[in-house]
């Protein structure tokens, strides 16, 4: 096994016998940020559910293999997958207010996530919780942790979800449209946060989005999903040489030519302008 390769995927998925994903293949290296882009209806959410072992709960079927550190997740029982989700694989959903339980305080969310994989929630949890709040630029205070989801902003809720996803120091983060519910300024801040956390923790990130601009600013490589198939995979720096019509359509829809975005890629990364353009 290639020790640099964290994730290797080869799968097909269907609902009630109707194929939705067709021979999808992708790889993710350790510490790499891979953007999965495609229009609405391309199958991005189905792929995310397949990777997490959750598609059967939606009435879908998955065949093939999802190799994480050489282990095939598709051959695991649900009990094994529950032990893996959150610990080895962190998930950042796209609707922060829907993902958080409105009846629970933020601190309770951290405690429940901790107890899913650890026996006790003592000083270790407290230290980790406050460290992560600072990392995601939220108040590391008792007052903030006592709040419920309705008492914080949508942007703060998304940061809480990122902190929860990092709680057990997973090797892989899957972010499913993490900026779609946010205003342009907050979108920029979240993309910058994900970039910094990728560097800080060397965590691999599968960044799923229909927003090609944020992908160009954040990711090392990108895979284009169209009609349930990965039609093209390439380095972000080489995106102007894309050949497939689906990729070309995405590039042509950009409000700023890809050549311009790539020319000032370093500057955009520092200022957050790449994500701001999307707004």
MIVO-406570 format. One line per 3 residues: number of its first residue (from 1); for each residue x, y, z of N, C-alpha, C, O, CB. Coordinates in steps of 0.1 Angstrom, whole numbers. Glycine has a CB too. Layout:
BEGIN
NUM	X:Y:Z:X:Y:Z:X:Y:Z:X:Y:Z:X:Y:Z; ...
END
This chain:
BEGIN
1	8:-12:0:0:0:0:9:12:0:19:13:7:-10:0:12; 5:22:-8:12:35:-8:9:42:5:-3:45:8:7:44:-20; 20:45:13:17:50:27:13:65:26:7:70:36:30:50:35
4	15:71:14:10:85:13:-5:86:9:-11:97:10:18:92:3; -10:75:5:-24:75:1:-33:71:12:-33:60:18:-26:65:-11; -41:81:17:-50:78:28:-63:72:24:-68:63:31:-53:92:35
7	-69:76:13:-82:72:8:-82:68:-6:-76:75:-15:-93:83:11; -87:56:-9:-89:52:-23:-103:47:-25:-108:39:-18:-79:41:-27; -110:53:-35:-124:50:-37:-127:45:-51:-122:50:-61:-133:63:-35
10	-134:34:-51:-139:28:-64:-153:23:-61:-154:12:-55:-129:17:-70; -164:30:-65:-177:25:-61:-188:29:-71:-186:37:-80:-181:31:-48; -199:22:-70:-211:25:-77:-222:25:-67:-222:18:-57:-214:15:-88
13	-233:34:-69:-244:35:-60:-257:36:-68:-257:41:-79:-242:47:-51; -267:31:-61:-280:31:-68:-291:33:-57:-290:30:-46:-282:18:-76; -303:37:-62:-315:37:-54:-326:29:-61:-329:32:-73:-320:52:-52
16	-331:19:-55:-342:10:-60:-338:5:-74:-346:5:-83:-355:18:-61; -325:1:-75:-321:-4:-88:-317:6:-99:-313:2:-109:-331:-13:-94; -319:19:-96:-315:30:-105:-302:35:-102:-300:41:-91:-326:41:-105
19	-292:33:-111:-278:37:-109:-278:53:-107:-283:60:-115:-269:33:-120; -270:57:-97:-268:71:-95:-254:75:-96:-250:86:-102:-273:75:-81; -245:67:-91:-230:69:-93:-225:57:-101:-228:46:-99:-223:69:-79
22	-216:61:-111:-211:51:-120:-196:50:-120:-189:59:-124:-216:54:-134; -191:39:-114:-176:37:-114:-169:49:-110:-159:53:-117:-172:32:-128; -173:54:-98:-166:66:-93:-152:62:-87:-152:53:-79:-175:73:-82
25	-142:69:-91:-128:66:-87:-122:79:-82:-121:89:-90:-120:59:-97; -116:79:-70:-108:90:-66:-98:86:-55:-101:76:-48:-117:102:-61; -88:94:-53:-78:91:-43:-75:104:-35:-76:115:-41:-65:85:-49
28	-71:102:-23:-68:114:-15:-55:111:-7:-55:100:0:-79:118:-5; -45:119:-8:-32:117:-1:-33:123:13:-42:131:16:-21:123:-9; -24:119:21:-23:125:35:-20:139:34:-10:144:27:-12:117:43
31	-28:147:41:-25:162:42:-30:169:30:-28:181:29:-11:164:44; -37:162:20:-41:169:8:-55:174:9:-63:169:17:-40:159:-4; -58:185:2:-72:190:0:-77:187:-14:-71:193:-23:-72:205:4
34	-87:179:-15:-92:175:-28:-106:181:-29:-115:179:-20:-93:160:-29; -108:189:-39:-122:195:-42:-130:186:-51:-125:182:-61:-120:209:-48; -142:183:-47:-151:176:-55:-162:186:-59:-170:190:-51:-158:164:-47
37	-162:189:-72:-171:199:-78:-181:193:-88:-178:182:-94:-163:210:-84; -192:200:-90:-201:195:-99:-214:202:-97:-217:208:-86:-204:180:-98; -223:203:-107:-236:210:-106:-245:202:-97:-243:191:-93:-242:212:-120
40	-256:209:-93:-266:203:-85:-272:191:-92:-274:191:-104:-278:213:-82; -274:180:-85:-279:167:-91:-268:159:-97:-271:148:-102:-288:171:-102; -255:163:-96:-245:155:-101:-242:142:-93:-236:132:-98:-232:163:-102
43	-246:142:-80:-244:130:-72:-234:132:-60:-230:123:-54:-239:119:-80; -231:145:-58:-221:148:-47:-226:143:-33:-218:137:-26:-218:163:-47; -238:146:-30:-243:142:-17:-244:127:-16:-241:121:-5:-257:149:-14
46	-248:120:-26:-249:106:-26:-235:100:-24:-233:90:-17:-254:101:-40; -225:106:-30:-211:101:-28:-207:103:-14:-200:94:-8:-201:108:-38; -210:114:-8:-206:117:6:-213:106:15:-206:101:24:-210:131:11
49	-226:104:13:-233:94:21:-227:80:19:-226:72:28:-247:94:18; -222:77:7:-216:64:4:-203:62:11:-200:52:17:-214:62:-11; -195:73:12:-182:73:18:-184:71:33:-175:64:40:-174:85:16
52	-194:76:39:-196:75:53:-204:63:58:-206:60:69:-204:88:58; -208:55:48:-216:43:51:-230:45:55:-236:37:61:-209:35:62; -235:57:51:-249:61:55:-259:59:43:-271:61:46:-248:75:59
55	-255:56:31:-264:56:20:-275:45:23:-287:47:19:-257:53:7; -272:33:28:-282:23:31:-294:29:40:-305:24:39:-276:11:37; -290:38:49:-301:44:57:-310:53:49:-321:56:54:-294:52:68
58	-306:57:37:-315:64:28:-321:55:17:-327:60:8:-307:75:21; -320:42:19:-326:33:9:-317:30:-3:-322:25:-13:-339:38:5; -304:34:-2:-295:32:-13:-286:20:-12:-285:14:-1:-287:44:-16
61	-280:16:-23:-271:5:-22:-257:9:-28:-257:17:-38:-276:-8:-30; -246:4:-22:-233:8:-26:-225:-5:-29:-225:-14:-21:-226:17:-16; -218:-5:-40:-209:-16:-43:-195:-11:-46:-194:1:-50:-214:-26:-54
64	-185:-19:-44:-171:-15:-48:-163:-15:-35:-163:-24:-27:-171:-1:-54; -154:-4:-33:-146:-3:-22:-143:11:-18:-141:20:-27:-133:-11:-24; -142:13:-5:-138:26:1:-127:23:10:-129:19:22:-150:34:8
67	-114:24:6:-103:20:14:-97:32:21:-92:42:16:-92:14:5; -98:31:34:-93:41:43:-81:35:51:-83:25:59:-103:47:53; -69:39:48:-57:33:54:-57:18:50:-52:10:58:-56:35:69
70	-62:14:39:-62:1:34:-73:-8:38:-74:-19:34:-49:-6:39; -82:-3:47:-94:-10:52:-106:-6:44:-109:5:42:-96:-8:67; -113:-16:39:-125:-14:31:-137:-11:40:-143:-20:47:-128:-26:22
73	-142:2:40:-153:6:49:-166:-1:44:-175:-3:52:-155:21:48; -167:-5:31:-179:-11:26:-181:-25:31:-192:-31:30:-180:-10:11; -171:-31:37:-172:-44:43:-174:-44:58:-175:-55:64:-159:-52:39
76	-174:-32:64:-176:-31:78:-191:-32:82:-199:-28:75:-170:-18:83; -193:-37:94:-206:-37:100:-209:-23:105:-200:-15:107:-208:-48:111; -222:-20:108:-226:-7:112:-219:-4:125:-215:8:128:-241:-6:114
79	-217:-13:134:-211:-11:147:-196:-6:145:-192:3:152:-211:-23:156; -189:-12:135:-176:-8:132:-175:6:126:-166:14:129:-169:-18:122; -185:9:117:-186:22:111:-189:33:121:-183:44:120:-196:22:100
82	-197:30:131:-200:40:142:-187:43:150:-185:55:154:-211:35:151; -179:33:152:-167:35:159:-157:44:151:-148:50:156:-160:22:163; -158:43:137:-149:50:128:-154:65:126:-145:74:126:-148:43:115
85	-167:67:124:-172:80:122:-169:89:134:-172:86:145:-187:80:119; -163:101:132:-160:110:142:-146:108:148:-140:118:152:-170:108:153; -141:96:148:-128:93:153:-117:93:142:-108:101:142:-127:80:160
88	-119:85:131:-110:85:120:-114:94:109:-106:99:101:-108:71:115; -128:96:108:-133:105:98:-143:115:104:-152:111:111:-141:96:87; -139:128:102:-148:139:107:-157:144:96:-153:144:84:-140:150:113
91	-169:148:99:-178:152:89:-184:166:92:-188:169:104:-190:142:88; -183:175:82:-188:189:84:-200:190:74:-198:191:62:-177:200:81; -212:190:79:-224:191:71:-227:206:66:-220:215:71:-236:186:78
94	-236:207:56:-238:220:50:-248:229:57:-249:241:54:-242:218:36; -257:223:66:-267:231:73:-265:231:87:-270:222:95:-281:225:69; -257:240:93:-252:240:107:-264:240:117:-263:233:127:-243:251:109
97	-274:248:114:-285:249:124:-293:236:124:-299:233:134:-294:261:120; -294:229:113:-301:216:113:-293:205:119:-298:196:124:-305:212:98; -280:206:118:-271:196:123:-270:196:138:-267:186:145:-257:197:117
100	-271:208:144:-270:209:159:-284:207:165:-294:211:160:-265:223:163; -284:201:177:-296:198:184:-301:211:192:-293:215:201:-295:186:194; -312:216:188:-316:229:195:-319:228:210:-319:238:217:-329:234:188
103	-321:216:215:-324:214:229:-311:213:238:-312:214:250:-332:202:231; -300:212:231:-287:209:239:-278:222:238:-278:229:229:-280:197:233; -271:224:249:-261:234:250:-250:230:241:-248:219:237:-256:237:264
106	-241:240:237:-229:237:229:-220:227:237:-214:219:231:-222:250:225; -219:230:250:-210:221:258:-215:206:257:-207:197:257:-210:226:272; -228:205:258:-234:191:257:-231:185:244:-229:172:244:-249:192:260
109	-231:192:233:-227:187:220:-213:181:221:-211:170:216:-229:197:209; -204:188:226:-190:184:227:-189:171:236:-182:162:233:-181:195:233; -197:171:247:-196:160:256:-201:147:250:-196:136:251:-204:163:269
112	-213:149:243:-218:137:236:-209:132:225:-207:120:224:-232:140:230; -203:141:218:-194:137:207:-181:130:213:-176:121:207:-189:149:198; -177:135:225:-165:129:231:-168:115:236:-161:106:234:-161:138:243
115	-180:114:243:-184:101:249:-186:90:239:-187:78:242:-196:103:258; -189:94:226:-191:84:216:-178:76:213:-179:64:208:-195:91:203; -166:81:217:-154:74:215:-145:74:227:-134:67:226:-147:80:203
118	-148:80:237:-140:80:249:-148:77:261:-160:79:261:-133:94:251; -142:70:271:-150:66:283:-154:77:293:-164:76:299:-142:55:290; -145:87:294:-148:97:304:-146:111:298:-138:113:289:-138:96:316
121	-154:120:303:-154:134:298:-149:143:309:-157:150:316:-168:139:293; -136:143:312:-130:151:323:-121:162:318:-125:169:309:-122:142:332; -110:163:324:-101:174:321:-96:173:306:-93:183:300:-89:174:330
124	-95:160:301:-90:159:287:-100:165:277:-96:172:268:-88:144:284; -113:163:280:-123:169:271:-122:185:272:-123:192:262:-137:164:274; -122:189:285:-122:204:287:-110:211:280:-112:221:273:-121:207:302
127	-98:205:281:-86:210:275:-88:210:259:-85:220:253:-74:203:279; -93:199:254:-94:198:240:-105:207:234:-104:214:224:-98:183:236; -116:209:242:-127:217:238:-123:232:237:-126:239:227:-139:215:248
130	-116:237:247:-112:251:248:-101:253:237:-101:264:231:-107:254:261; -92:244:235:-82:245:224:-89:247:210:-85:255:202:-73:233:224; -99:238:208:-105:239:195:-114:251:193:-114:257:182:-114:227:193
133	-120:256:204:-127:268:202:-118:280:198:-122:288:190:-134:272:216; -106:280:204:-97:290:200:-92:288:186:-90:298:178:-85:290:210; -90:276:182:-86:273:168:-96:277:158:-92:283:147:-83:258:167
136	-109:276:161:-119:280:151:-124:294:154:-134:299:148:-131:270:151; -116:301:162:-119:315:165:-133:318:171:-140:327:166:-117:323:152; -136:310:181:-148:312:189:-144:315:203:-133:312:207:-158:299:188
139	-153:321:211:-150:324:225:-148:311:233:-157:303:234:-161:332:231; -136:310:239:-133:298:247:-137:301:261:-129:303:270:-118:294:246; -150:302:263:-155:306:276:-167:298:280:-174:292:272:-159:321:276
142	-169:297:293:-181:290:299:-194:296:294:-203:288:291:-180:290:314; -194:309:293:-206:316:289:-210:311:275:-222:309:272:-205:331:289; -201:311:266:-204:306:252:-208:292:251:-218:289:244:-191:308:243
145	-202:283:259:-205:269:259:-219:266:265:-225:256:261:-195:261:266; -224:275:273:-237:273:279:-248:277:269:-260:275:272:-238:282:292; -245:284:258:-255:288:249:-261:276:241:-254:265:240:-249:298:239
148	-273:278:236:-279:268:227:-277:273:212:-275:285:210:-294:265:230; -279:264:203:-277:268:189:-285:280:184:-280:288:176:-281:257:180; -297:282:189:-305:294:186:-299:307:191:-303:318:186:-319:292:191
151	-290:306:200:-284:318:206:-271:322:199:-264:331:204:-282:316:221; -267:315:188:-254:319:181:-258:321:167:-269:317:162:-244:308:183; -249:327:159:-251:330:145:-249:317:137:-243:307:142:-242:341:140
154	-253:317:124:-251:306:115:-236:304:113:-231:292:113:-258:308:102; -228:314:112:-214:313:110:-207:307:122:-198:299:121:-208:327:107; -212:311:134:-206:305:146:-210:290:147:-202:282:151:-211:313:159
157	-222:287:143:-226:273:143:-218:264:134:-214:253:137:-241:272:139; -214:270:122:-206:262:113:-192:260:119:-186:250:118:-204:270:100; -187:270:127:-174:268:133:-175:258:145:-165:251:147:-169:282:139
160	-186:258:151:-188:247:162:-188:233:155:-181:224:161:-201:250:169; -194:232:144:-194:219:137:-180:215:133:-176:203:133:-203:219:125; -172:225:128:-158:222:124:-150:217:137:-142:208:136:-151:234:118
163	-152:224:148:-145:220:160:-150:206:165:-141:198:169:-149:230:172; -163:203:163:-167:190:167:-161:179:158:-158:168:162:-183:189:166; -160:182:145:-154:173:135:-139:170:138:-134:159:135:-155:178:121
166	-133:180:145:-118:178:148:-116:173:162:-104:170:165:-111:192:146; -127:170:169:-125:167:183:-116:155:186:-108:156:195:-139:164:189; -117:145:178:-109:133:180:-97:132:170:-91:121:168:-118:120:178
169	-93:143:165:-82:144:156:-82:133:145:-73:125:143:-69:142:164; -93:134:136:-94:125:125:-83:127:115:-78:137:113:-108:126:119; -81:116:107:-71:117:96:-78:123:84:-71:129:75:-66:103:93
172	-91:122:83:-98:127:71:-110:135:76:-118:131:85:-103:115:63; -112:147:69:-124:155:71:-131:155:58:-125:157:47:-120:170:75; -144:153:59:-153:155:47:-162:166:49:-170:166:59:-161:141:44
175	-161:177:41:-169:189:42:-179:189:31:-175:191:19:-160:202:43; -192:188:34:-202:188:24:-209:202:22:-217:205:30:-213:177:27; -205:209:12:-210:223:10:-210:231:22:-220:236:26:-224:222:4
178	-198:232:29:-198:239:42:-201:254:42:-203:260:53:-185:236:49; -201:260:30:-203:274:30:-216:278:23:-219:290:22:-192:281:23; -224:268:19:-236:271:11:-247:279:19:-254:287:13:-242:259:6
181	-247:278:32:-257:285:40:-252:298:46:-259:304:54:-262:276:51; -240:303:41:-234:314:48:-234:326:38:-234:325:26:-220:311:52; -233:338:44:-231:350:36:-217:351:31:-208:344:36:-234:363:45
184	-214:359:21:-201:359:14:-189:362:23:-179:355:22:-201:370:4; -191:371:33:-180:374:42:-177:361:51:-165:358:52:-183:386:51; -187:355:56:-185:343:64:-180:332:56:-172:324:61:-198:339:71
187	-184:331:44:-179:320:35:-164:321:34:-157:312:35:-185:321:21; -159:334:32:-145:336:31:-138:332:44:-127:325:43:-142:351:28; -143:335:55:-137:332:68:-136:317:70:-127:312:75:-145:338:79
190	-147:310:66:-147:295:68:-137:288:59:-130:279:63:-161:289:65; -136:293:46:-126:287:37:-112:290:42:-104:281:42:-128:293:23; -109:302:47:-96:305:53:-94:296:65:-82:292:67:-95:320:56
193	-104:294:73:-102:286:85:-99:271:81:-90:265:87:-115:286:93; -106:266:71:-103:252:67:-89:251:62:-82:241:64:-113:248:56; -84:261:54:-70:261:49:-60:261:61:-51:253:61:-68:273:40
196	-63:269:71:-54:270:82:-53:257:90:-43:253:95:-57:282:91; -65:251:92:-66:238:99:-59:227:92:-53:218:98:-80:235:102; -60:227:79:-53:217:71:-38:218:73:-32:208:74:-57:219:56
199	-33:230:73:-19:232:75:-15:229:90:-5:222:92:-15:246:72; -23:233:99:-21:231:113:-21:216:118:-12:212:125:-31:239:122; -30:209:113:-32:195:117:-28:185:107:-27:173:110:-46:192:121
202	-25:190:95:-21:181:84:-32:171:81:-29:159:77:-8:173:87; -44:175:83:-56:166:81:-59:166:66:-59:177:60:-68:170:90; -63:155:61:-67:154:47:-82:159:46:-90:157:55:-66:140:41
205	-85:166:36:-98:172:35:-104:170:21:-98:173:11:-98:188:37; -116:164:21:-124:162:9:-135:174:9:-144:173:17:-131:148:8; -133:184:1:-141:196:1:-151:195:-10:-147:196:-22:-132:209:0
208	-164:192:-7:-174:191:-17:-181:204:-19:-186:210:-9:-184:179:-12; -182:208:-31:-188:221:-34:-192:223:-48:-186:217:-57:-178:232:-30; -202:232:-50:-205:236:-64:-199:249:-68:-200:254:-79:-221:237:-66
211	-191:254:-58:-185:267:-59:-170:265:-63:-162:263:-55:-185:275:-46; -168:267:-76:-155:264:-82:-145:275:-77:-133:272:-76:-155:264:-97; -149:287:-74:-140:297:-70:-133:293:-56:-121:295:-55:-147:311:-68
214	-141:289:-47:-136:285:-34:-127:273:-35:-117:271:-28:-147:282:-24; -130:264:-45:-122:252:-47:-108:257:-53:-98:251:-48:-129:243:-57; -108:266:-62:-95:271:-67:-87:278:-57:-75:277:-57:-98:281:-79
217	-93:284:-47:-86:291:-36:-81:281:-25:-71:284:-19:-94:301:-30; -88:270:-23:-85:262:-12:-77:249:-15:-69:244:-8:-97:258:-5; -81:243:-26:-77:229:-29:-64:227:-36:-60:236:-44:-88:222:-36
220	-58:215:-35:-46:212:-42:-50:205:-56:-44:208:-66:-37:202:-34; -60:197:-55:-65:190:-67:-80:191:-67:-86:194:-57:-60:175:-68; -86:189:-79:-101:188:-80:-105:177:-89:-99:173:-98:-106:202:-85
223	-117:171:-85:-123:161:-93:-137:166:-97:-144:171:-88:-124:147:-85; -140:164:-109:-153:170:-115:-163:158:-116:-161:148:-123:-151:177:-128; -174:159:-109:-185:149:-109:-196:154:-118:-201:165:-116:-190:146:-95
226	-200:147:-128:-210:151:-137:-219:138:-140:-214:128:-145:-205:157:-150; -232:139:-138:-241:128:-140:-237:115:-134:-238:105:-140:-243:127:-155; -231:116:-122:-228:104:-114:-214:98:-117:-211:87:-113:-238:94:-116
229	-206:105:-125:-193:100:-129:-182:111:-127:-185:122:-130:-194:95:-144; -171:106:-122:-159:115:-122:-154:116:-136:-148:107:-142:-148:110:-112; -156:128:-143:-152:129:-157:-138:135:-159:-132:133:-169:-162:138:-164
232	-133:141:-148:-119:147:-149:-113:149:-136:-120:154:-127:-119:160:-158; -101:146:-134:-93:149:-122:-80:156:-126:-73:151:-135:-90:136:-113; -77:167:-119:-65:174:-123:-61:183:-111:-68:186:-102:-67:182:-135
235	-48:187:-112:-43:197:-102:-50:210:-105:-53:214:-116:-27:198:-103; -52:217:-94:-59:230:-95:-51:240:-104:-56:248:-112:-61:236:-81; -38:239:-103:-29:248:-111:-30:245:-126:-27:253:-134:-15:246:-106
238	-35:233:-129:-37:229:-143:-51:230:-149:-54:225:-159:-32:215:-145; -60:237:-141:-74:237:-144:-76:244:-158:-86:240:-165:-82:244:-133; -68:253:-162:-70:260:-175:-68:251:-186:-73:254:-197:-61:272:-176
241	-62:240:-184:-60:230:-195:-70:219:-194:-68:209:-201:-46:224:-194; -81:221:-187:-91:210:-186:-97:207:-200:-98:216:-208:-103:215:-176; -100:194:-202:-104:190:-215:-119:186:-215:-126:188:-226:-96:178:-219
244	-125:181:-204:-139:176:-205:-149:188:-206:-147:198:-200:-142:168:-193; -159:186:-214:-169:197:-215:-176:201:-202:-179:213:-200:-180:193:-225; -177:192:-193:-183:195:-180:-174:205:-172:-179:214:-166:-186:182:-172
247	-161:202:-172:-152:211:-166:-152:225:-173:-151:235:-166:-138:205:-165; -152:224:-186:-151:237:-193:-164:245:-190:-163:258:-189:-150:234:-208; -175:239:-188:-188:246:-185:-186:253:-172:-191:265:-170:-200:237:-185
250	-180:246:-162:-178:252:-149:-169:264:-150:-171:274:-143:-173:242:-139; -158:263:-157:-149:274:-159:-155:286:-166:-153:297:-162:-137:269:-167; -163:283:-176:-170:294:-183:-180:301:-175:-183:313:-178:-176:288:-196
253	-185:295:-164:-195:301:-156:-189:310:-145:-196:317:-138:-204:291:-149; -176:310:-144:-169:318:-134:-171:333:-137:-170:337:-148:-154:315:-133; -173:341:-126:-174:356:-129:-161:362:-132:-160:373:-137:-180:362:-117
256	-150:355:-129:-136:360:-131:-129:348:-139:-130:337:-134:-129:364:-118; -122:351:-150:-115:340:-157:-106:332:-148:-99:338:-139:-108:346:-169; -106:319:-150:-97:311:-142:-82:315:-142:-75:314:-133:-99:296:-146
259	-78:320:-154:-64:324:-156:-61:335:-146:-50:336:-140:-62:329:-170; -70:344:-144:-68:356:-135:-68:350:-120:-59:355:-112:-79:366:-136; -77:342:-117:-77:336:-103:-64:329:-100:-58:330:-89:-89:327:-101
262	-59:321:-110:-47:313:-107:-35:322:-107:-25:320:-100:-45:303:-118; -35:333:-115:-23:342:-115:-21:349:-102:-10:351:-98:-26:353:-126; -32:351:-95:-31:358:-82:-35:349:-71:-40:353:-60:-39:371:-82
265	-33:336:-73:-37:326:-63:-31:328:-49:-38:327:-39:-33:312:-68; -18:331:-49:-12:333:-36:-18:345:-29:-21:345:-17:3:335:-37; -19:356:-36:-25:368:-30:-39:365:-26:-43:370:-15:-25:380:-41
268	-47:358:-34:-61:356:-30:-62:347:-18:-71:349:-9:-68:348:-42; -53:338:-16:-53:329:-4:-50:338:8:-56:335:18:-42:318:-6; -42:348:7:-38:356:18:-50:366:22:-52:368:34:-26:364:16
271	-57:371:12:-67:381:14:-81:375:15:-90:382:21:-67:391:3; -83:363:11:-96:357:11:-105:362:-1:-117:359:-1:-103:361:24; -99:369:-10:-107:375:-21:-113:364:-30:-124:366:-35:-98:384:-30
274	-106:353:-32:-112:342:-40:-126:339:-36:-135:338:-44:-102:330:-40; -128:336:-23:-141:332:-18:-150:344:-19:-162:342:-22:-140:327:-4; -145:356:-16:-154:367:-16:-160:370:-30:-171:375:-31:-147:380:-12
277	-153:367:-41:-158:369:-54:-170:361:-57:-179:365:-64:-147:365:-65; -171:349:-50:-183:340:-52:-196:347:-47:-206:344:-52:-181:327:-44; -195:356:-38:-206:363:-33:-211:375:-42:-220:381:-39:-204:369:-20
END
